Amino acid sequence: MLARKRRHLSMQDIADRATVTRLTVSKVEHGNPTVSLGIYARVLFALNLENDITLLAADDALGRQLQDAELLGK
């Protein structure tokens, strides 16, 4: 929501750019888990934030430490 508002775009603007409904944009903004990842990607693209999708797979240092500790039996 903040990214959209910073750009002075309405929900309908994003919906039109992402070829989804305004309701779907609202669900994305509220983090509704029933919305597909593809829709999230389309909304990010509509906001010119498509490169931010790579942050989803960013290095998880804590997760790796926990996994390594489990693998080492600690």
Backbone as XML, in Angstrom:
<?xml version="1.0"?>
<chain id="A" units="angstrom">
  <residue number="1" name="MET">
    <atom name="N" x="0.815" y="-1.176" z="0.000"/>
    <atom name="CA" x="0.000" y="0.000" z="0.000"/>
    <atom name="C" x="0.873" y="1.259" z="0.000"/>
  </residue>
  <residue number="2" name="LEU">
    <atom name="N" x="1.898" y="1.270" z="0.848"/>
    <atom name="CA" x="2.741" y="2.461" z="0.911"/>
    <atom name="C" x="3.477" y="2.705" z="-0.400"/>
  </residue>
  <residue number="3" name="ALA">
    <atom name="N" x="3.960" y="1.625" z="-1.030"/>
    <atom name="CA" x="4.656" y="1.790" z="-2.314"/>
    <atom name="C" x="3.716" y="2.408" z="-3.344"/>
  </residue>
  <residue number="4" name="ARG">
    <atom name="N" x="2.464" y="1.975" z="-3.337"/>
    <atom name="CA" x="1.477" y="2.518" z="-4.280"/>
    <atom name="C" x="1.194" y="3.975" z="-3.958"/>
  </residue>
  <residue number="5" name="LYS">
    <atom name="N" x="1.015" y="4.283" z="-2.686"/>
    <atom name="CA" x="0.703" y="5.661" z="-2.300"/>
    <atom name="C" x="1.881" y="6.597" z="-2.555"/>
  </residue>
  <residue number="6" name="ARG">
    <atom name="N" x="3.094" y="6.117" z="-2.333"/>
    <atom name="CA" x="4.278" y="6.947" z="-2.621"/>
    <atom name="C" x="4.326" y="7.341" z="-4.092"/>
  </residue>
  <residue number="7" name="ARG">
    <atom name="N" x="3.811" y="6.479" z="-4.924"/>
    <atom name="CA" x="3.813" y="6.736" z="-6.369"/>
    <atom name="C" x="2.563" y="7.476" z="-6.832"/>
  </residue>
  <residue number="8" name="HIS">
    <atom name="N" x="1.709" y="7.816" z="-5.876"/>
    <atom name="CA" x="0.458" y="8.525" z="-6.173"/>
    <atom name="C" x="-0.405" y="7.743" z="-7.162"/>
  </residue>
  <residue number="9" name="LEU">
    <atom name="N" x="-0.490" y="6.436" z="-6.921"/>
    <atom name="CA" x="-1.297" y="5.570" z="-7.770"/>
    <atom name="C" x="-2.483" y="5.044" z="-6.975"/>
  </residue>
  <residue number="10" name="SER">
    <atom name="N" x="-3.599" y="4.914" z="-7.642"/>
    <atom name="CA" x="-4.776" y="4.347" z="-6.994"/>
    <atom name="C" x="-4.746" y="2.827" z="-7.122"/>
  </residue>
  <residue number="11" name="MET">
    <atom name="N" x="-5.591" y="2.165" z="-6.353"/>
    <atom name="CA" x="-5.711" y="0.710" z="-6.484"/>
    <atom name="C" x="-6.132" y="0.350" z="-7.902"/>
  </residue>
  <residue number="12" name="GLN">
    <atom name="N" x="-7.013" y="1.169" z="-8.476"/>
    <atom name="CA" x="-7.466" y="0.890" z="-9.834"/>
    <atom name="C" x="-6.325" y="1.027" z="-10.838"/>
  </residue>
  <residue number="13" name="ASP">
    <atom name="N" x="-5.435" y="1.998" z="-10.634"/>
    <atom name="CA" x="-4.264" y="2.138" z="-11.509"/>
    <atom name="C" x="-3.438" y="0.858" z="-11.508"/>
  </residue>
  <residue number="14" name="ILE">
    <atom name="N" x="-3.164" y="0.343" z="-10.304"/>
    <atom name="CA" x="-2.367" y="-0.877" z="-10.183"/>
    <atom name="C" x="-3.123" y="-2.059" z="-10.759"/>
  </residue>
  <residue number="15" name="ALA">
    <atom name="N" x="-4.413" y="-2.137" z="-10.475"/>
    <atom name="CA" x="-5.228" y="-3.227" z="-11.013"/>
    <atom name="C" x="-5.178" y="-3.237" z="-12.532"/>
  </residue>
  <residue number="16" name="ASP">
    <atom name="N" x="-5.301" y="-2.077" z="-13.135"/>
    <atom name="CA" x="-5.256" y="-1.988" z="-14.597"/>
    <atom name="C" x="-3.893" y="-2.418" z="-15.141"/>
  </residue>
  <residue number="17" name="ARG">
    <atom name="N" x="-2.825" y="-1.948" z="-14.511"/>
    <atom name="CA" x="-1.468" y="-2.289" z="-14.960"/>
    <atom name="C" x="-1.156" y="-3.769" z="-14.772"/>
  </residue>
  <residue number="18" name="ALA">
    <atom name="N" x="-1.679" y="-4.362" z="-13.695"/>
    <atom name="CA" x="-1.399" y="-5.767" z="-13.399"/>
    <atom name="C" x="-2.446" y="-6.708" z="-14.009"/>
  </residue>
  <residue number="19" name="THR">
    <atom name="N" x="-3.433" y="-6.135" z="-14.672"/>
    <atom name="CA" x="-4.564" y="-6.872" z="-15.263"/>
    <atom name="C" x="-5.226" y="-7.807" z="-14.251"/>
  </residue>
  <residue number="20" name="VAL">
    <atom name="N" x="-5.532" y="-7.222" z="-13.092"/>
    <atom name="CA" x="-6.281" y="-7.917" z="-12.049"/>
    <atom name="C" x="-7.387" y="-6.985" z="-11.576"/>
  </residue>
  <residue number="21" name="THR">
    <atom name="N" x="-8.204" y="-7.462" z="-10.664"/>
    <atom name="CA" x="-9.264" y="-6.611" z="-10.134"/>
    <atom name="C" x="-8.733" y="-5.763" z="-8.981"/>
  </residue>
  <residue number="22" name="ARG">
    <atom name="N" x="-9.503" y="-4.734" z="-8.679"/>
    <atom name="CA" x="-9.168" y="-3.870" z="-7.543"/>
    <atom name="C" x="-9.207" y="-4.677" z="-6.250"/>
  </residue>
  <residue number="23" name="LEU">
    <atom name="N" x="-10.146" y="-5.611" z="-6.157"/>
    <atom name="CA" x="-10.234" y="-6.479" z="-4.983"/>
    <atom name="C" x="-8.960" y="-7.303" z="-4.820"/>
  </residue>
  <residue number="24" name="THR">
    <atom name="N" x="-8.411" y="-7.781" z="-5.923"/>
    <atom name="CA" x="-7.171" y="-8.564" z="-5.856"/>
    <atom name="C" x="-6.017" y="-7.699" z="-5.369"/>
  </residue>
  <residue number="25" name="VAL">
    <atom name="N" x="-5.941" y="-6.476" z="-5.826"/>
    <atom name="CA" x="-4.894" y="-5.556" z="-5.346"/>
    <atom name="C" x="-5.052" y="-5.350" z="-3.845"/>
  </residue>
  <residue number="26" name="SER">
    <atom name="N" x="-6.269" y="-5.193" z="-3.383"/>
    <atom name="CA" x="-6.521" y="-5.040" z="-1.961"/>
    <atom name="C" x="-6.049" y="-6.272" z="-1.188"/>
  </residue>
  <residue number="27" name="LYS">
    <atom name="N" x="-6.316" y="-7.453" z="-1.729"/>
    <atom name="CA" x="-5.866" y="-8.687" z="-1.078"/>
    <atom name="C" x="-4.341" y="-8.749" z="-1.016"/>
  </residue>
  <residue number="28" name="VAL">
    <atom name="N" x="-3.682" y="-8.330" z="-2.085"/>
    <atom name="CA" x="-2.216" y="-8.301" z="-2.103"/>
    <atom name="C" x="-1.706" y="-7.341" z="-1.032"/>
  </residue>
  <residue number="29" name="GLU">
    <atom name="N" x="-2.287" y="-6.168" z="-0.973"/>
    <atom name="CA" x="-1.843" y="-5.166" z="-0.003"/>
    <atom name="C" x="-2.048" y="-5.619" z="1.435"/>
  </residue>
  <residue number="30" name="HIS">
    <atom name="N" x="-3.018" y="-6.497" z="1.653"/>
    <atom name="CA" x="-3.279" y="-6.999" z="3.001"/>
    <atom name="C" x="-2.595" y="-8.340" z="3.263"/>
  </residue>
  <residue number="31" name="GLY">
    <atom name="N" x="-1.805" y="-8.812" z="2.293"/>
    <atom name="CA" x="-1.042" y="-10.037" z="2.481"/>
    <atom name="C" x="-1.877" y="-11.303" z="2.485"/>
  </residue>
  <residue number="32" name="ASN">
    <atom name="N" x="-2.989" y="-11.288" z="1.798"/>
    <atom name="CA" x="-3.869" y="-12.447" z="1.749"/>
    <atom name="C" x="-3.133" y="-13.647" z="1.156"/>
  </residue>
  <residue number="33" name="PRO">
    <atom name="N" x="-3.036" y="-14.754" z="1.904"/>
    <atom name="CA" x="-2.273" y="-15.909" z="1.430"/>
    <atom name="C" x="-2.941" y="-16.694" z="0.310"/>
  </residue>
  <residue number="34" name="THR">
    <atom name="N" x="-4.179" y="-16.362" z="-0.020"/>
    <atom name="CA" x="-4.852" y="-17.085" z="-1.097"/>
    <atom name="C" x="-4.500" y="-16.537" z="-2.473"/>
  </residue>
  <residue number="35" name="VAL">
    <atom name="N" x="-3.803" y="-15.410" z="-2.512"/>
    <atom name="CA" x="-3.408" y="-14.801" z="-3.783"/>
    <atom name="C" x="-2.144" y="-15.495" z="-4.275"/>
  </residue>
  <residue number="36" name="SER">
    <atom name="N" x="-2.122" y="-15.851" z="-5.539"/>
    <atom name="CA" x="-0.976" y="-16.587" z="-6.079"/>
    <atom name="C" x="0.269" y="-15.713" z="-6.166"/>
  </residue>
  <residue number="37" name="LEU">
    <atom name="N" x="1.405" y="-16.373" z="-6.130"/>
    <atom name="CA" x="2.679" y="-15.668" z="-6.229"/>
    <atom name="C" x="2.783" y="-14.916" z="-7.555"/>
  </residue>
  <residue number="38" name="GLY">
    <atom name="N" x="2.200" y="-15.474" z="-8.589"/>
    <atom name="CA" x="2.209" y="-14.798" z="-9.887"/>
    <atom name="C" x="1.515" y="-13.450" z="-9.849"/>
  </residue>
  <residue number="39" name="ILE">
    <atom name="N" x="0.431" y="-13.365" z="-9.097"/>
    <atom name="CA" x="-0.282" y="-12.092" z="-8.957"/>
    <atom name="C" x="0.583" y="-11.094" z="-8.197"/>
  </residue>
  <residue number="40" name="TYR">
    <atom name="N" x="1.232" y="-11.562" z="-7.126"/>
    <atom name="CA" x="2.145" y="-10.674" z="-6.393"/>
    <atom name="C" x="3.219" y="-10.142" z="-7.343"/>
  </residue>
  <residue number="41" name="ALA">
    <atom name="N" x="3.756" y="-10.991" z="-8.194"/>
    <atom name="CA" x="4.786" y="-10.569" z="-9.148"/>
    <atom name="C" x="4.233" y="-9.524" z="-10.110"/>
  </residue>
  <residue number="42" name="ARG">
    <atom name="N" x="2.998" y="-9.719" z="-10.581"/>
    <atom name="CA" x="2.397" y="-8.750" z="-11.500"/>
    <atom name="C" x="2.187" y="-7.400" z="-10.830"/>
  </residue>
  <residue number="43" name="VAL">
    <atom name="N" x="1.790" y="-7.419" z="-9.564"/>
    <atom name="CA" x="1.608" y="-6.167" z="-8.827"/>
    <atom name="C" x="2.954" y="-5.487" z="-8.601"/>
  </residue>
  <residue number="44" name="LEU">
    <atom name="N" x="3.982" y="-6.254" z="-8.250"/>
    <atom name="CA" x="5.326" y="-5.672" z="-8.110"/>
    <atom name="C" x="5.777" y="-5.042" z="-9.421"/>
  </residue>
  <residue number="45" name="PHE">
    <atom name="N" x="5.517" y="-5.719" z="-10.531"/>
    <atom name="CA" x="5.874" y="-5.184" z="-11.841"/>
    <atom name="C" x="5.111" y="-3.886" z="-12.104"/>
  </residue>
  <residue number="46" name="ALA">
    <atom name="N" x="3.830" y="-3.850" z="-11.745"/>
    <atom name="CA" x="3.016" y="-2.646" z="-11.950"/>
    <atom name="C" x="3.547" y="-1.471" z="-11.137"/>
  </residue>
  <residue number="47" name="LEU">
    <atom name="N" x="4.220" y="-1.774" z="-10.033"/>
    <atom name="CA" x="4.809" y="-0.728" z="-9.186"/>
    <atom name="C" x="6.266" y="-0.441" z="-9.540"/>
  </residue>
  <residue number="48" name="ASN">
    <atom name="N" x="6.765" y="-1.087" z="-10.591"/>
    <atom name="CA" x="8.177" y="-0.987" z="-10.979"/>
    <atom name="C" x="9.095" y="-1.497" z="-9.869"/>
  </residue>
  <residue number="49" name="LEU">
    <atom name="N" x="8.648" y="-2.515" z="-9.164"/>
    <atom name="CA" x="9.431" y="-3.118" z="-8.088"/>
    <atom name="C" x="9.731" y="-4.583" z="-8.382"/>
  </residue>
  <residue number="50" name="GLU">
    <atom name="N" x="9.703" y="-4.948" z="-9.649"/>
    <atom name="CA" x="9.873" y="-6.359" z="-10.013"/>
    <atom name="C" x="11.200" y="-6.945" z="-9.545"/>
  </residue>
  <residue number="51" name="ASN">
    <atom name="N" x="12.238" y="-6.128" z="-9.420"/>
    <atom name="CA" x="13.527" y="-6.645" z="-8.952"/>
    <atom name="C" x="13.494" y="-7.024" z="-7.478"/>
  </residue>
  <residue number="52" name="ASP">
    <atom name="N" x="12.529" y="-6.488" z="-6.738"/>
    <atom name="CA" x="12.420" y="-6.806" z="-5.312"/>
    <atom name="C" x="11.998" y="-8.249" z="-5.067"/>
  </residue>
  <residue number="53" name="ILE">
    <atom name="N" x="11.498" y="-8.921" z="-6.076"/>
    <atom name="CA" x="11.089" y="-10.314" z="-5.895"/>
    <atom name="C" x="12.293" y="-11.193" z="-5.562"/>
  </residue>
  <residue number="54" name="THR">
    <atom name="N" x="13.481" y="-10.761" z="-5.950"/>
    <atom name="CA" x="14.690" y="-11.529" z="-5.623"/>
    <atom name="C" x="14.966" y="-11.526" z="-4.119"/>
  </residue>
  <residue number="55" name="LEU">
    <atom name="N" x="14.405" y="-10.558" z="-3.405"/>
    <atom name="CA" x="14.592" y="-10.504" z="-1.955"/>
    <atom name="C" x="13.906" y="-11.679" z="-1.255"/>
  </residue>
  <residue number="56" name="LEU">
    <atom name="N" x="12.938" y="-12.284" z="-1.927"/>
    <atom name="CA" x="12.260" y="-13.445" z="-1.342"/>
    <atom name="C" x="13.212" y="-14.612" z="-1.159"/>
  </residue>
  <residue number="57" name="ALA">
    <atom name="N" x="14.217" y="-14.687" z="-2.000"/>
    <atom name="CA" x="15.181" y="-15.782" z="-1.933"/>
    <atom name="C" x="16.528" y="-15.307" z="-1.396"/>
  </residue>
  <residue number="58" name="ALA">
    <atom name="N" x="16.517" y="-14.197" z="-0.683"/>
    <atom name="CA" x="17.765" y="-13.667" z="-0.126"/>
    <atom name="C" x="18.348" y="-14.653" z="0.875"/>
  </residue>
  <residue number="59" name="ASP">
    <atom name="N" x="19.633" y="-14.528" z="1.124"/>
    <atom name="CA" x="20.313" y="-15.421" z="2.050"/>
    <atom name="C" x="19.667" y="-15.348" z="3.429"/>
  </residue>
  <residue number="60" name="ASP">
    <atom name="N" x="19.410" y="-16.490" z="3.999"/>
    <atom name="CA" x="18.782" y="-16.607" z="5.312"/>
    <atom name="C" x="19.835" y="-17.082" z="6.298"/>
  </residue>
  <residue number="61" name="ALA">
    <atom name="N" x="20.612" y="-16.150" z="6.827"/>
    <atom name="CA" x="21.742" y="-16.492" z="7.703"/>
    <atom name="C" x="21.280" y="-17.261" z="8.938"/>
  </residue>
  <residue number="62" name="LEU">
    <atom name="N" x="20.241" y="-16.803" z="9.609"/>
    <atom name="CA" x="19.764" y="-17.483" z="10.803"/>
    <atom name="C" x="19.257" y="-18.883" z="10.465"/>
  </residue>
  <residue number="63" name="GLY">
    <atom name="N" x="18.502" y="-18.993" z="9.387"/>
    <atom name="CA" x="17.995" y="-20.300" z="8.966"/>
    <atom name="C" x="19.115" y="-21.285" z="8.688"/>
  </residue>
  <residue number="64" name="ARG">
    <atom name="N" x="20.162" y="-20.799" z="8.037"/>
    <atom name="CA" x="21.315" y="-21.668" z="7.752"/>
    <atom name="C" x="22.019" y="-22.095" z="9.042"/>
  </residue>
  <residue number="65" name="GLN">
    <atom name="N" x="22.157" y="-21.181" z="9.994"/>
    <atom name="CA" x="22.798" y="-21.520" z="11.271"/>
    <atom name="C" x="21.997" y="-22.587" z="12.006"/>
  </residue>
  <residue number="66" name="LEU">
    <atom name="N" x="20.671" y="-22.423" z="12.023"/>
    <atom name="CA" x="19.819" y="-23.402" z="12.680"/>
    <atom name="C" x="19.896" y="-24.759" z="11.988"/>
  </residue>
  <residue number="67" name="GLN">
    <atom name="N" x="19.888" y="-24.732" z="10.677"/>
    <atom name="CA" x="19.977" y="-25.973" z="9.903"/>
    <atom name="C" x="21.318" y="-26.644" z="10.131"/>
  </residue>
  <residue number="68" name="ASP">
    <atom name="N" x="22.385" y="-25.880" z="10.092"/>
    <atom name="CA" x="23.731" y="-26.453" z="10.308"/>
    <atom name="C" x="23.851" y="-27.041" z="11.714"/>
  </residue>
  <residue number="69" name="ALA">
    <atom name="N" x="23.299" y="-26.336" z="12.719"/>
    <atom name="CA" x="23.350" y="-26.848" z="14.090"/>
    <atom name="C" x="22.603" y="-28.170" z="14.194"/>
  </residue>
  <residue number="70" name="GLU">
    <atom name="N" x="21.470" y="-28.274" z="13.530"/>
    <atom name="CA" x="20.687" y="-29.516" z="13.542"/>
    <atom name="C" x="21.460" y="-30.640" z="12.845"/>
  </residue>
  <residue number="71" name="LEU">
    <atom name="N" x="22.085" y="-30.309" z="11.721"/>
    <atom name="CA" x="22.834" y="-31.313" z="10.969"/>
    <atom name="C" x="24.064" y="-31.806" z="11.737"/>
  </residue>
  <residue number="72" name="LEU">
    <atom name="N" x="24.637" y="-30.917" z="12.540"/>
    <atom name="CA" x="25.817" y="-31.270" z="13.323"/>
    <atom name="C" x="25.451" y="-31.868" z="14.675"/>
  </residue>
  <residue number="73" name="GLY">
    <atom name="N" x="24.154" y="-31.952" z="14.956"/>
    <atom name="CA" x="23.694" y="-32.547" z="16.203"/>
    <atom name="C" x="23.892" y="-31.684" z="17.417"/>
  </residue>
  <residue number="74" name="LYS">
    <atom name="N" x="23.934" y="-30.392" z="17.246"/>
    <atom name="CA" x="24.149" y="-29.482" z="18.382"/>
    <atom name="C" x="22.841" y="-29.007" z="18.941"/>
  </residue>
</chain>
